[in-house]
Every structure is written in C-alpha cells, then in structure tokens.
C-alpha cells in the first residue's frame, strides 16, 4: 500500500474524491496526514439505571447494540470545554464528517501531543473504504490525579490515507436495509454462541472466509 502525501490528499479533496465537511483548514494538513478536530458531542457511559426491580447496574451484552440509554449525552456550546476526570472514559464525535473513496482506506492515530497530556484514544484503527460520516473517538484520561480539559475544535487525531491495490465495492451499512440488519443479527448470534461455548474450532470451520 502507498500512503498519500499532503499534495495527493489536497488534489483528491479539490476533486471531491475525498470529502470533509466542514472543509479542511490550513492547520489540519500535515505532510502525509490530516488532523481531525474534536466535535461538541460527548457521551459519558452510565453505570446504572432504575428498573422495576430497583437500581440495576448496566452490563454490556455482546449480543446487543448499546444505544443512548447507556450514555449521558452532553452537547457543548461554543466556547465551552469538557473536563475529563482522572481515569475517566468518554466517547467524543469528530467535528468533521469524512467520505473515503473505494480505492482508499484510512488509519486513525492519536496526535503525539495528545499522548503527552496523559490521554489515549483507546480505539485507533481502520476507517473502511467507502465509509461516510463522523468518527467516534473513545478517549481516556490515564493520569491518577490530573483533570484534563478537552476543547471542541482542538486538533486531536490524525488520519492517514492508504491506496488499495484495486477498488472494492463497499458493503452497504447494515442500518440501511432490513434484510441486511436481520442477516447481521443472525450472524452475530451464531458467532457469539460459539464464542460463549468456547468452540472456536467449529467457529473457524463453519464460518471459513475461504468458502
């Protein structure tokens, strides 16, 4: 794979091949990466909820999607900041939405200045070819005693674009079609049933990627 340079990224952006909304500013373009800015939406994981039986701890079920009921949502206004407490974990949207063409993929990395503050982006990884939308950043304050301010608009992570050897046909999001949703749920349940039982040999056999 070849990594796109600043010149190549900018050329694709001008053609509308790679899209950022709102558009990039001059601070964001690096020699071979694009900095993304923090957005205004912060999600704080809840640890309990009230039910008919009383106060009940929220547990993570790997077979279920974790919706808004699992988070307190905070929408900051212009000029406001968010203080992240020691050892606290939150989800933050990026300010920009992105669109990746089908001949590229992207890899997300934290900026070095973020790491030096004691923060970590717990999930860096691949942005699929064909993806369109905002990114959600899981952020953790790793310090024992320091409160760290997060400001919407600050440059927080870097996006590196890599060319694929050939174009691919991106999978349609499972949220867009009922049959895709149903198929995805059945596949996940089948997978997790085997994971829970520990029968990984059967998992590999029944769901071989080569068949």
TIRO-2110 file (N, C-alpha, C; in Angstrom, 1 decimal):
// TIRO-2110
0.8, -1.2, 0.0, N, 1, A
0.0, 0.0, 0.0, CA, 1, A
0.9, 1.3, 0.0, C, 1, A
0.4, 2.3, -0.7, N, 2, A
1.1, 3.6, -0.7, CA, 2, A
0.3, 4.6, 0.1, C, 2, A
1.1, 5.3, 0.9, N, 3, A
0.5, 6.4, 1.7, CA, 3, A
0.4, 7.7, 1.0, C, 3, A
-0.8, 8.3, 1.0, N, 4, A
-0.9, 9.6, 0.3, CA, 4, A
-0.2, 10.7, 1.0, C, 4, A
0.5, 11.6, 0.2, N, 5, A
1.1, 12.7, 0.8, CA, 5, A
0.2, 13.9, 0.8, C, 5, A
0.6, 15.0, 1.4, N, 6, A
-0.2, 16.2, 1.5, CA, 6, A
-0.7, 16.7, 0.1, C, 6, A
0.2, 16.7, -0.8, N, 7, A
-0.2, 17.1, -2.2, CA, 7, A
-1.2, 16.2, -2.8, C, 7, A
-1.1, 14.9, -2.6, N, 8, A
-2.1, 14.0, -3.2, CA, 8, A
-3.4, 14.1, -2.5, C, 8, A
-3.4, 14.2, -1.1, N, 9, A
-4.6, 14.4, -0.4, CA, 9, A
-5.4, 15.6, -0.8, C, 9, A
-4.6, 16.7, -0.9, N, 10, A
-5.2, 18.0, -1.3, CA, 10, A
-5.8, 17.9, -2.7, C, 10, A
-5.1, 17.2, -3.6, N, 11, A
-5.6, 17.1, -5.0, CA, 11, A
-7.0, 16.3, -5.0, C, 11, A
-7.0, 15.3, -4.2, N, 12, A
-8.3, 14.5, -4.2, CA, 12, A
-9.4, 15.3, -3.5, C, 12, A
-9.1, 16.1, -2.5, N, 13, A
-10.1, 16.9, -1.9, CA, 13, A
-10.7, 17.9, -2.8, C, 13, A
-9.8, 18.5, -3.6, N, 14, A
-10.3, 19.5, -4.6, CA, 14, A
-11.2, 18.9, -5.7, C, 14, A
-10.9, 17.6, -6.0, N, 15, A
-11.7, 16.9, -7.0, CA, 15, A
-13.0, 16.4, -6.4, C, 15, A
-13.1, 16.4, -5.1, N, 16, A
-14.3, 15.8, -4.4, CA, 16, A
-14.2, 14.3, -4.2, C, 16, A
-13.0, 13.8, -4.4, N, 17, A
-12.8, 12.3, -4.3, CA, 17, A
-12.7, 11.9, -2.8, C, 17, A
-12.0, 12.8, -2.0, N, 18, A
-12.1, 12.6, -0.5, CA, 18, A
-12.8, 13.9, 0.0, C, 18, A
-13.8, 13.6, 0.9, N, 19, A
-14.6, 14.7, 1.3, CA, 19, A
-14.5, 14.9, 2.8, C, 19, A
-14.4, 16.2, 3.2, N, 20, A
-14.5, 16.6, 4.6, CA, 20, A
-15.6, 17.7, 4.8, C, 20, A
-16.4, 17.5, 5.8, N, 21, A
-17.5, 18.5, 6.0, CA, 21, A
-17.6, 18.8, 7.5, C, 21, A
-17.3, 20.1, 7.9, N, 22, A
-16.9, 21.2, 7.1, CA, 22, A
-15.5, 21.0, 6.5, C, 22, A
-15.1, 21.8, 5.5, N, 23, A
-13.9, 21.6, 4.8, CA, 23, A
-12.7, 21.8, 5.6, C, 23, A
-11.5, 21.3, 5.2, N, 24, A
-10.3, 21.4, 5.9, CA, 24, A
-9.8, 22.9, 6.0, C, 24, A
-9.1, 23.2, 7.1, N, 25, A
-8.4, 24.4, 7.2, CA, 25, A
-6.9, 24.2, 7.1, C, 25, A
-6.1, 25.2, 6.9, N, 26, A
-4.7, 25.0, 6.6, CA, 26, A
-3.9, 24.4, 7.8, C, 26, A
-4.4, 24.5, 9.0, N, 27, A
-3.7, 23.9, 10.2, CA, 27, A
-3.8, 22.3, 10.1, C, 27, A
-4.8, 21.8, 9.4, N, 28, A
-5.1, 20.4, 9.5, CA, 28, A
-4.2, 19.5, 8.6, C, 28, A
-3.8, 20.1, 7.5, N, 29, A
-3.0, 19.3, 6.5, CA, 29, A
-1.5, 19.1, 7.0, C, 29, A
-1.1, 17.9, 7.2, N, 30, A
0.3, 17.6, 7.5, CA, 30, A
0.9, 17.0, 6.3, C, 30, A
2.2, 16.6, 6.4, N, 31, A
3.0, 16.1, 5.2, CA, 31, A
2.4, 14.9, 4.6, C, 31, A
1.8, 14.0, 5.5, N, 32, A
1.2, 12.8, 4.9, CA, 32, A
0.0, 12.3, 5.8, C, 32, A
-0.7, 13.3, 6.4, N, 33, A
-1.8, 13.0, 7.2, CA, 33, A
-2.8, 14.2, 7.3, C, 33, A
-3.9, 14.0, 7.8, N, 34, A
-4.9, 15.1, 8.1, CA, 34, A
-5.3, 15.0, 9.5, C, 34, A
-5.2, 16.2, 10.2, N, 35, A
-5.6, 16.2, 11.6, CA, 35, A
-7.1, 16.4, 11.7, C, 35, A
-7.8, 15.7, 12.6, N, 36, A
-9.2, 15.9, 12.8, CA, 36, A
-9.5, 16.6, 14.1, C, 36, A
-10.5, 17.4, 14.1, N, 37, A
-10.8, 18.2, 15.3, CA, 37, A
-12.0, 17.6, 16.2, C, 37, A
-11.9, 17.8, 17.5, N, 38, A
-13.0, 17.3, 18.4, CA, 38, A
-14.3, 18.0, 18.1, C, 38, A
-15.4, 17.3, 18.2, N, 39, A
-16.7, 17.9, 18.0, CA, 39, A
-17.3, 18.4, 19.3, C, 39, A
-18.5, 18.6, 19.3, N, 40, A
-19.2, 19.2, 20.5, CA, 40, A
-20.0, 18.1, 21.3, C, 40, A
-20.1, 16.9, 20.8, N, 41, A
-20.9, 15.9, 21.4, CA, 41, A
-20.0, 14.9, 22.2, C, 41, A
-20.3, 14.8, 23.5, N, 42, A
-19.6, 14.0, 24.5, CA, 42, A
-20.6, 13.0, 25.1, C, 42, A
-20.2, 11.7, 25.1, N, 43, A
-21.0, 10.6, 25.6, CA, 43, A
-20.3, 10.0, 26.8, C, 43, A
-21.0, 10.1, 28.0, N, 44, A
-20.4, 9.6, 29.2, CA, 44, A
-21.1, 8.3, 29.5, C, 44, A
-20.4, 7.1, 29.6, N, 45, A
-21.0, 5.9, 29.9, CA, 45, A
-21.7, 5.9, 31.3, C, 45, A
-22.9, 5.4, 31.3, N, 46, A
-23.7, 5.2, 32.6, CA, 46, A
-23.3, 3.9, 33.2, C, 46, A
-23.4, 3.9, 34.5, N, 47, A
-23.0, 2.6, 35.3, CA, 47, A
-24.3, 2.0, 35.9, C, 47, A
-25.4, 2.7, 35.9, N, 48, A
-26.6, 2.1, 36.5, CA, 48, A
-27.8, 2.8, 35.9, C, 48, A
-29.0, 2.1, 36.1, N, 49, A
-30.3, 2.7, 35.7, CA, 49, A
-31.4, 2.1, 36.7, C, 49, A
-32.5, 2.9, 36.7, N, 50, A
-33.6, 2.4, 37.6, CA, 50, A
-34.5, 1.5, 36.8, C, 50, A
-34.9, 0.4, 37.3, N, 51, A
-35.8, -0.6, 36.7, CA, 51, A
-36.9, -0.8, 37.7, C, 51, A
-37.9, -1.7, 37.3, N, 52, A
-38.9, -2.1, 38.2, CA, 52, A
-38.4, -2.8, 39.4, C, 52, A
-37.3, -3.4, 39.3, N, 53, A
-36.7, -4.2, 40.4, CA, 53, A
-35.8, -3.3, 41.3, C, 53, A
-35.5, -2.1, 40.8, N, 54, A
-34.7, -1.2, 41.6, CA, 54, A
-33.5, -0.7, 40.8, C, 54, A
-32.5, -0.2, 41.6, N, 55, A
-31.3, 0.3, 40.9, CA, 55, A
-30.5, -0.9, 40.4, C, 55, A
-30.2, -0.9, 39.1, N, 56, A
-29.6, -2.0, 38.4, CA, 56, A
-28.4, -1.6, 37.7, C, 56, A
-27.3, -2.3, 37.9, N, 57, A
-26.0, -2.0, 37.2, CA, 57, A
-26.2, -2.3, 35.7, C, 57, A
-25.6, -1.4, 34.9, N, 58, A
-25.6, -1.6, 33.4, CA, 58, A
-24.5, -2.5, 33.0, C, 58, A
-24.9, -3.7, 32.5, N, 59, A
-23.9, -4.6, 32.0, CA, 59, A
-23.8, -4.6, 30.5, C, 59, A
-22.7, -4.9, 29.9, N, 60, A
-22.5, -4.9, 28.5, CA, 60, A
-22.8, -6.3, 27.9, C, 60, A
-23.9, -6.3, 27.1, N, 61, A
-24.2, -7.6, 26.4, CA, 61, A
-23.7, -7.6, 25.0, C, 61, A
-22.8, -8.5, 24.7, N, 62, A
-22.1, -8.5, 23.4, CA, 62, A
-23.1, -8.8, 22.3, C, 62, A
-24.3, -9.3, 22.6, N, 63, A
-25.3, -9.6, 21.5, CA, 63, A
-26.2, -8.5, 21.2, C, 63, A
-26.1, -7.4, 22.0, N, 64, A
-26.9, -6.2, 21.8, CA, 64, A
-26.2, -5.0, 21.4, C, 64, A
-26.8, -4.1, 20.6, N, 65, A
-26.2, -2.8, 20.3, CA, 65, A
-26.5, -1.9, 21.5, C, 65, A
-25.5, -1.1, 21.8, N, 66, A
-25.6, -0.2, 23.0, CA, 66, A
-26.0, 1.2, 22.6, C, 66, A
-27.3, 1.4, 22.9, N, 67, A
-27.9, 2.7, 22.4, CA, 67, A
-27.7, 3.8, 23.4, C, 67, A
-28.5, 4.9, 23.2, N, 68, A
-28.3, 6.1, 24.0, CA, 68, A
-28.6, 5.8, 25.5, C, 68, A
-29.4, 4.8, 25.8, N, 69, A
-29.7, 4.6, 27.2, CA, 69, A
-28.4, 4.2, 28.0, C, 69, A
-27.4, 3.9, 27.4, N, 70, A
-26.1, 3.5, 28.0, CA, 70, A
-25.2, 4.7, 28.3, C, 70, A
-25.6, 5.9, 27.8, N, 71, A
-24.8, 7.1, 27.9, CA, 71, A
-25.6, 8.3, 28.4, C, 71, A
-24.9, 9.2, 29.1, N, 72, A
-25.3, 10.6, 29.3, CA, 72, A
-24.7, 11.4, 28.1, C, 72, A
-25.6, 12.1, 27.4, N, 73, A
-25.1, 12.9, 26.2, CA, 73, A
-25.0, 14.3, 26.6, C, 73, A
-23.8, 14.9, 26.4, N, 74, A
-23.6, 16.3, 26.7, CA, 74, A
-23.3, 17.0, 25.3, C, 74, A
-24.0, 18.0, 25.0, N, 75, A
-23.8, 18.9, 23.9, CA, 75, A
-23.2, 20.2, 24.3, C, 75, A
-21.9, 20.5, 24.1, N, 76, A
-21.3, 21.7, 24.5, CA, 76, A
-21.7, 22.9, 23.5, C, 76, A
-21.7, 24.1, 24.1, N, 77, A
-21.9, 25.3, 23.3, CA, 77, A
-20.6, 25.9, 22.9, C, 77, A
-20.6, 26.8, 22.0, N, 78, A
-19.4, 27.5, 21.5, CA, 78, A
-18.7, 28.1, 22.7, C, 78, A
-17.4, 27.8, 22.8, N, 79, A
-16.6, 28.4, 23.9, CA, 79, A
-16.5, 27.6, 25.2, C, 79, A
-17.4, 26.6, 25.3, N, 80, A
-17.3, 25.7, 26.5, CA, 80, A
-16.3, 24.6, 26.3, C, 80, A
-15.8, 24.1, 27.4, N, 81, A
-14.9, 23.0, 27.4, CA, 81, A
-15.4, 21.8, 28.2, C, 81, A
-14.8, 20.7, 28.2, N, 82, A
-15.2, 19.5, 28.9, CA, 82, A
-14.0, 19.0, 29.7, C, 82, A
-14.1, 18.9, 31.0, N, 83, A
-13.0, 18.5, 31.9, CA, 83, A
-13.2, 17.0, 32.1, C, 83, A
-12.1, 16.3, 31.7, N, 84, A
-12.1, 14.8, 31.8, CA, 84, A
-11.4, 14.4, 33.0, C, 84, A
-12.1, 13.7, 33.9, N, 85, A
-11.5, 13.4, 35.2, CA, 85, A
-10.5, 12.3, 35.1, C, 85, A
-9.6, 12.2, 36.2, N, 86, A
-8.6, 11.1, 36.2, CA, 86, A
-9.3, 9.7, 36.0, C, 86, A
-8.8, 8.9, 35.1, N, 87, A
-9.2, 7.6, 34.8, CA, 87, A
-10.6, 7.5, 34.1, C, 87, A
-11.2, 8.7, 33.8, N, 88, A
-12.5, 8.7, 33.2, CA, 88, A
-12.4, 8.4, 31.7, C, 88, A
-13.5, 7.8, 31.2, N, 89, A
-13.5, 7.4, 29.8, CA, 89, A
-14.8, 8.0, 29.1, C, 89, A
-14.6, 8.6, 28.0, N, 90, A
-15.8, 9.1, 27.3, CA, 90, A
-15.7, 8.9, 25.8, C, 90, A
-16.8, 9.0, 25.1, N, 91, A
-16.8, 9.0, 23.6, CA, 91, A
-17.1, 10.4, 23.1, C, 91, A
-16.3, 10.8, 22.1, N, 92, A
-16.4, 12.1, 21.5, CA, 92, A
-16.5, 12.0, 20.0, C, 92, A
-17.4, 12.8, 19.4, N, 93, A
-17.5, 12.8, 18.0, CA, 93, A
-16.5, 13.7, 17.4, C, 93, A
-16.1, 13.5, 16.2, N, 94, A
-15.2, 14.4, 15.5, CA, 94, A
-16.1, 15.6, 15.0, C, 94, A
-15.4, 16.7, 14.8, N, 95, A
-16.1, 17.9, 14.3, CA, 95, A
-16.4, 17.7, 12.8, C, 95, A
-15.5, 17.1, 12.1, N, 96, A
-15.7, 16.8, 10.7, CA, 96, A
-16.3, 15.5, 10.4, C, 96, A
-17.1, 15.4, 9.4, N, 97, A
-17.5, 14.1, 8.8, CA, 97, A
-16.6, 13.9, 7.6, C, 97, A
-16.4, 12.6, 7.3, N, 98, A
-15.5, 12.3, 6.2, CA, 98, A
-16.2, 11.3, 5.2, C, 98, A
-15.7, 11.3, 4.0, N, 99, A
-16.1, 10.3, 3.0, CA, 99, A
-14.8, 9.8, 2.3, C, 99, A
-14.7, 8.4, 2.4, N, 100, A
-13.5, 7.8, 1.9, CA, 100, A
-13.9, 7.1, 0.6, C, 100, A
-13.1, 7.3, -0.5, N, 101, A
-13.5, 6.7, -1.8, CA, 101, A
-13.1, 5.2, -1.7, C, 101, A
-13.6, 4.4, -2.8, N, 102, A
-13.5, 3.0, -2.8, CA, 102, A
-12.1, 2.5, -3.2, C, 102, A
-11.1, 3.4, -3.5, N, 103, A
-9.8, 2.9, -3.8, CA, 103, A
-8.8, 3.3, -2.6, C, 103, A
-9.4, 3.7, -1.5, N, 104, A
-8.6, 4.1, -0.4, CA, 104, A
-9.1, 3.5, 0.9, C, 104, A
-8.3, 3.4, 1.9, N, 105, A
-8.7, 3.1, 3.3, CA, 105, A
-8.0, 4.2, 4.1, C, 105, A
-8.3, 4.3, 5.4, N, 106, A
-7.7, 5.3, 6.2, CA, 106, A
-7.4, 4.6, 7.6, C, 106, A
-6.3, 5.1, 8.2, N, 107, A
-6.0, 4.6, 9.6, CA, 107, A
-5.9, 5.8, 10.5, C, 107, A
-6.5, 5.6, 11.7, N, 108, A
-6.6, 6.7, 12.7, CA, 108, A
-5.6, 6.6, 13.7, C, 108, A
-4.9, 7.6, 14.0, N, 109, A
-3.8, 7.7, 15.1, CA, 109, A
-4.0, 8.9, 16.0, C, 109, A
-3.7, 8.7, 17.3, N, 110, A
-3.7, 9.9, 18.1, CA, 110, A
-2.5, 10.8, 17.8, C, 110, A
-2.7, 12.1, 18.0, N, 111, A
-1.5, 13.0, 17.8, CA, 111, A
-0.6, 12.8, 19.0, C, 111, A
0.7, 13.0, 18.8, N, 112, A
1.7, 12.8, 19.9, CA, 112, A
1.4, 13.8, 21.1, C, 112, A
0.9, 15.0, 20.8, N, 113, A
0.7, 16.0, 21.8, CA, 113, A
-0.5, 15.5, 22.7, C, 113, A
-1.4, 14.7, 22.2, N, 114, A
-2.5, 14.1, 23.0, CA, 114, A
-1.9, 13.1, 24.0, C, 114, A
-1.0, 12.2, 23.5, N, 115, A
-0.4, 11.2, 24.3, CA, 115, A
0.4, 11.9, 25.5, C, 115, A
1.1, 13.0, 25.2, N, 116, A
1.9, 13.6, 26.2, CA, 116, A
1.1, 14.2, 27.3, C, 116, A
-0.2, 14.5, 27.1, N, 117, A
-1.0, 15.0, 28.1, CA, 117, A
-1.5, 13.9, 29.1, C, 117, A
-1.3, 12.7, 28.7, N, 118, A
-1.8, 11.6, 29.5, CA, 118, A
-3.1, 11.0, 29.0, C, 118, A
-3.5, 11.5, 27.8, N, 119, A
-4.7, 11.0, 27.2, CA, 119, A
-4.4, 9.8, 26.2, C, 119, A
-5.4, 9.0, 26.0, N, 120, A
-5.2, 8.0, 25.0, CA, 120, A
-6.5, 7.9, 24.2, C, 120, A
-6.4, 7.6, 22.9, N, 121, A
-7.5, 7.3, 22.1, CA, 121, A
-7.6, 5.8, 22.0, C, 121, A
-8.5, 5.2, 22.8, N, 122, A
-8.5, 3.8, 23.1, CA, 122, A
-8.7, 2.9, 21.8, C, 122, A
-9.3, 3.5, 20.8, N, 123, A
-9.6, 2.7, 19.6, CA, 123, A
-9.1, 3.5, 18.4, C, 123, A
-7.8, 3.2, 18.1, N, 124, A
-7.3, 3.7, 16.8, CA, 124, A
-7.5, 2.5, 15.9, C, 124, A
-7.6, 2.8, 14.6, N, 125, A
-7.8, 1.6, 13.7, CA, 125, A
-8.2, 2.0, 12.3, C, 125, A
-8.8, 1.1, 11.6, N, 126, A
-9.1, 1.3, 10.2, CA, 126, A
-10.4, 2.0, 9.9, C, 126, A
-10.4, 2.9, 9.0, N, 127, A
-11.6, 3.5, 8.5, CA, 127, A
-11.9, 2.9, 7.1, C, 127, A
-12.9, 2.1, 7.0, N, 128, A
-13.2, 1.3, 5.8, CA, 128, A
-13.3, 2.2, 4.6, C, 128, A
-12.9, 1.5, 3.5, N, 129, A
-13.1, 2.1, 2.2, CA, 129, A
-14.6, 2.3, 2.0, C, 129, A
-15.0, 3.5, 1.5, N, 130, A
-16.4, 3.8, 1.2, CA, 130, A
-17.1, 4.3, 2.4, C, 130, A
-16.5, 4.4, 3.6, N, 131, A
-17.1, 5.0, 4.8, CA, 131, A
-17.5, 6.4, 4.6, C, 131, A
-18.7, 6.8, 5.1, N, 132, A
-19.1, 8.2, 5.1, CA, 132, A
-19.8, 8.5, 6.4, C, 132, A
-19.3, 9.6, 7.0, N, 133, A
-19.9, 10.0, 8.3, CA, 133, A
-18.9, 10.6, 9.3, C, 133, A
-19.3, 10.8, 10.5, N, 134, A
-18.4, 11.3, 11.6, CA, 134, A
-17.7, 10.1, 12.1, C, 134, A
-16.6, 10.4, 12.9, N, 135, A
-15.9, 9.3, 13.6, CA, 135, A
-16.2, 9.5, 15.1, C, 135, A
-16.2, 8.4, 15.9, N, 136, A
-16.4, 8.5, 17.3, CA, 136, A
-15.1, 8.1, 18.0, C, 136, A
-14.6, 8.9, 18.8, N, 137, A
-13.3, 8.7, 19.5, CA, 137, A
-13.5, 8.3, 20.9, C, 137, A
-13.0, 7.1, 21.3, N, 138, A
-13.0, 6.7, 22.7, CA, 138, A
-11.8, 7.3, 23.4, C, 138, A
-12.0, 8.2, 24.3, N, 139, A
-10.9, 8.9, 25.0, CA, 139, A
-10.8, 8.6, 26.5, C, 139, A
-9.6, 8.4, 26.9, N, 140, A
-9.4, 8.0, 28.4, CA, 140, A
-8.3, 9.0, 29.0, C, 140, A
-8.6, 9.4, 30.2, N, 141, A
-7.6, 10.2, 31.0, CA, 141, A
-6.8, 9.1, 31.8, C, 141, A
-5.6, 8.9, 31.4, N, 142, A
-4.8, 7.9, 32.1, CA, 142, A
-4.1, 8.3, 33.3, C, 142, A
-4.2, 9.6, 33.7, N, 143, A
-3.5, 10.1, 34.9, CA, 143, A
-4.2, 9.7, 36.1, C, 143, A
-3.5, 9.8, 37.3, N, 144, A
-4.1, 9.4, 38.5, CA, 144, A
-4.8, 10.6, 39.2, C, 144, A
-4.4, 11.8, 38.9, N, 145, A
-4.8, 13.0, 39.7, CA, 145, A
-5.1, 14.2, 38.9, C, 145, A
-4.8, 14.2, 37.6, N, 146, A
-4.9, 15.4, 36.8, CA, 146, A
-6.2, 15.5, 36.0, C, 146, A
-6.9, 16.6, 36.1, N, 147, A
-8.1, 16.9, 35.3, CA, 147, A
-7.6, 17.5, 34.0, C, 147, A
-8.1, 17.0, 32.9, N, 148, A
-7.6, 17.4, 31.6, CA, 148, A
-8.7, 18.1, 30.8, C, 148, A
-8.6, 19.3, 30.3, N, 149, A
-9.6, 20.0, 29.6, CA, 149, A
-9.6, 19.5, 28.1, C, 149, A
-10.8, 19.2, 27.6, N, 150, A
-10.9, 19.0, 26.2, CA, 150, A
-11.8, 20.1, 25.6, C, 150, A
-11.3, 20.7, 24.5, N, 151, A
-11.9, 21.8, 23.8, CA, 151, A
-12.4, 21.4, 22.4, C, 151, A
-13.7, 21.5, 22.2, N, 152, A
-14.2, 21.3, 20.8, CA, 152, A
-13.5, 22.2, 19.8, C, 152, A
-13.0, 21.6, 18.8, N, 153, A
-12.3, 22.3, 17.8, CA, 153, A
-10.8, 22.0, 17.8, C, 153, A
-10.3, 21.5, 19.0, N, 154, A
-8.8, 21.3, 19.0, CA, 154, A
-8.5, 20.1, 18.2, C, 154, A
-7.3, 20.1, 17.5, N, 155, A
-6.9, 19.0, 16.7, CA, 155, A
-6.5, 17.9, 17.6, C, 155, A
-7.0, 16.7, 17.4, N, 156, A
-6.9, 15.6, 18.3, CA, 156, A
-6.3, 14.3, 17.8, C, 156, A
-6.6, 14.0, 16.6, N, 157, A
-6.1, 12.7, 16.0, CA, 157, A
-5.7, 13.0, 14.5, C, 157, A
-5.0, 12.0, 14.0, N, 158, A
-4.5, 12.1, 12.6, CA, 158, A
-5.1, 11.0, 11.8, C, 158, A
-5.4, 11.3, 10.5, N, 159, A
-6.0, 10.3, 9.6, CA, 159, A
-4.9, 10.2, 8.5, C, 159, A
-4.5, 8.9, 8.3, N, 160, A
-3.5, 8.6, 7.2, CA, 160, A
-4.3, 7.8, 6.1, C, 160, A
-4.2, 8.2, 4.9, N, 161, A
-4.8, 7.5, 3.8, CA, 161, A
-3.9, 6.6, 3.1, C, 161, A
-4.4, 5.4, 2.8, N, 162, A
-3.6, 4.4, 2.1, CA, 162, A
-4.3, 3.9, 0.9, C, 162, A
-3.6, 3.8, -0.3, N, 163, A
-4.2, 3.3, -1.5, CA, 163, A
-4.3, 1.8, -1.5, C, 163, A
-5.4, 1.3, -2.0, N, 164, A
-5.7, -0.1, -2.1, CA, 164, A
-5.1, -0.6, -3.5, C, 164, A
-4.8, -1.9, -3.6, N, 165, A
-4.2, -2.4, -4.8, CA, 165, A
-5.3, -2.4, -5.9, C, 165, A
-6.6, -2.5, -5.6, N, 166, A
-7.7, -2.3, -6.5, CA, 166, A
-8.9, -1.8, -5.8, C, 166, A
-9.8, -1.2, -6.6, N, 167, A
-11.0, -0.7, -6.0, CA, 167, A
-11.9, -1.8, -5.4, C, 167, A
-12.6, -1.5, -4.4, N, 168, A
-13.6, -2.5, -3.9, CA, 168, A
-15.0, -2.0, -3.9, C, 168, A
-15.9, -2.9, -3.7, N, 169, A
-17.3, -2.5, -3.6, CA, 169, A
-17.7, -2.4, -2.1, C, 169, A
-17.8, -1.2, -1.5, N, 170, A
-18.1, -1.2, -0.1, CA, 170, A
-19.4, -1.8, 0.3, C, 170, A
-19.4, -2.5, 1.4, N, 171, A
-20.6, -3.1, 1.9, CA, 171, A
-21.6, -2.0, 2.3, C, 171, A
-22.9, -2.2, 2.0, N, 172, A
-23.9, -1.3, 2.4, CA, 172, A
-24.1, -1.4, 3.9, C, 172, A
-24.2, -0.3, 4.6, N, 173, A
-24.4, -0.3, 6.0, CA, 173, A
-25.5, -1.2, 6.4, C, 173, A
-25.3, -2.0, 7.5, N, 174, A
-26.4, -2.8, 8.0, CA, 174, A
-27.6, -2.0, 8.5, C, 174, A
-27.4, -0.7, 8.7, N, 175, A
-28.5, 0.1, 9.2, CA, 175, A
-29.4, 0.5, 8.1, C, 175, A
-29.1, 0.3, 6.9, N, 176, A
-29.8, 0.9, 5.7, CA, 176, A
-30.9, -0.1, 5.2, C, 176, A
-30.8, -1.4, 5.4, N, 177, A
-31.7, -2.3, 4.9, CA, 177, A
-32.1, -3.4, 5.9, C, 177, A
-33.4, -3.7, 5.9, N, 178, A
-33.9, -4.6, 6.9, CA, 178, A
-33.3, -6.0, 6.8, C, 178, A
-33.2, -6.5, 5.5, N, 179, A
-32.7, -7.8, 5.3, CA, 179, A
-31.2, -7.9, 5.8, C, 179, A
-30.5, -6.8, 5.6, N, 180, A
-29.1, -6.7, 6.0, CA, 180, A
-29.0, -6.7, 7.5, C, 180, A
-29.9, -6.0, 8.1, N, 181, A
-30.0, -5.9, 9.6, CA, 181, A
-30.3, -7.3, 10.2, C, 181, A
-31.3, -8.0, 9.6, N, 182, A
-31.7, -9.3, 10.1, CA, 182, A
-30.5, -10.3, 9.9, C, 182, A
-29.9, -10.3, 8.8, N, 183, A
-28.8, -11.2, 8.5, CA, 183, A
-27.6, -10.9, 9.4, C, 183, A
-27.3, -9.6, 9.7, N, 184, A
-26.2, -9.3, 10.6, CA, 184, A
-26.5, -9.8, 12.0, C, 184, A
-27.7, -9.6, 12.5, N, 185, A
-28.1, -10.1, 13.8, CA, 185, A
-27.9, -11.6, 13.9, C, 185, A
-28.4, -12.3, 12.9, N, 186, A
-28.3, -13.8, 13.0, CA, 186, A
-26.9, -14.3, 13.0, C, 186, A
-26.1, -13.6, 12.1, N, 187, A
-24.7, -14.0, 12.0, CA, 187, A
-23.9, -13.7, 13.4, C, 187, A
-24.3, -12.6, 14.0, N, 188, A
-23.6, -12.2, 15.2, CA, 188, A
-24.0, -13.2, 16.3, C, 188, A
-25.3, -13.6, 16.4, N, 189, A
-25.8, -14.5, 17.4, CA, 189, A
-25.1, -15.9, 17.2, C, 189, A
-25.0, -16.3, 15.9, N, 190, A
-24.3, -17.6, 15.7, CA, 190, A
-22.8, -17.5, 16.1, C, 190, A
-22.2, -16.4, 15.8, N, 191, A
-20.8, -16.3, 16.2, CA, 191, A
-20.6, -16.3, 17.7, C, 191, A
-21.4, -15.5, 18.4, N, 192, A
-21.2, -15.3, 19.8, CA, 192, A
-21.6, -16.6, 20.6, C, 192, A
-22.6, -17.4, 20.0, N, 193, A
-23.0, -18.6, 20.7, CA, 193, A
-21.8, -19.6, 20.7, C, 193, A
-21.0, -19.6, 19.6, N, 194, A
-19.8, -20.4, 19.6, CA, 194, A
-18.7, -19.8, 20.4, C, 194, A
-18.6, -18.5, 20.5, N, 195, A
-17.6, -17.9, 21.4, CA, 195, A
-17.9, -18.2, 22.8, C, 195, A
-19.2, -18.1, 23.2, N, 196, A
-19.5, -18.3, 24.6, CA, 196, A
-19.3, -19.8, 25.0, C, 196, A
-19.5, -20.7, 24.0, N, 197, A
-19.2, -22.1, 24.4, CA, 197, A
-17.8, -22.5, 24.3, C, 197, A
-17.0, -21.6, 23.7, N, 198, A
-15.5, -21.9, 23.6, CA, 198, A
-15.2, -22.7, 22.5, C, 198, A
-16.1, -23.0, 21.6, N, 199, A
-15.9, -23.9, 20.5, CA, 199, A
-15.4, -23.2, 19.3, C, 199, A
-14.1, -22.7, 19.4, N, 200, A
-13.5, -21.9, 18.3, CA, 200, A
-13.2, -22.7, 17.1, C, 200, A
-12.9, -23.9, 17.2, N, 201, A
-12.6, -24.8, 16.1, CA, 201, A
-13.9, -24.9, 15.2, C, 201, A
-15.0, -25.0, 15.8, N, 202, A
-16.3, -25.1, 15.0, CA, 202, A
-16.6, -23.7, 14.4, C, 202, A
-16.3, -22.6, 15.1, N, 203, A
-16.4, -21.3, 14.6, CA, 203, A
-15.6, -21.1, 13.3, C, 203, A
-14.3, -21.5, 13.4, N, 204, A
-13.5, -21.4, 12.2, CA, 204, A
-13.9, -22.2, 11.0, C, 204, A
-14.4, -23.4, 11.4, N, 205, A
-14.9, -24.4, 10.3, CA, 205, A
-16.2, -23.9, 9.7, C, 205, A
-17.1, -23.5, 10.5, N, 206, A
-18.5, -23.1, 9.9, CA, 206, A
-18.5, -21.8, 9.2, C, 206, A
-17.5, -20.9, 9.6, N, 207, A
-17.5, -19.6, 9.0, CA, 207, A
-16.2, -19.3, 8.3, C, 207, A
-15.6, -20.2, 7.6, N, 208, A
-14.4, -20.1, 6.9, CA, 208, A
-14.5, -18.9, 5.9, C, 208, A
-13.5, -18.1, 5.9, N, 209, A
-13.5, -16.9, 5.0, CA, 209, A
-13.2, -17.4, 3.5, C, 209, A
-12.8, -18.6, 3.4, N, 210, A
-12.4, -19.1, 2.0, CA, 210, A
-13.6, -19.8, 1.3, C, 210, A
-14.7, -19.9, 2.0, N, 211, A
-15.8, -20.6, 1.3, CA, 211, A
-16.8, -19.6, 0.8, C, 211, A
END
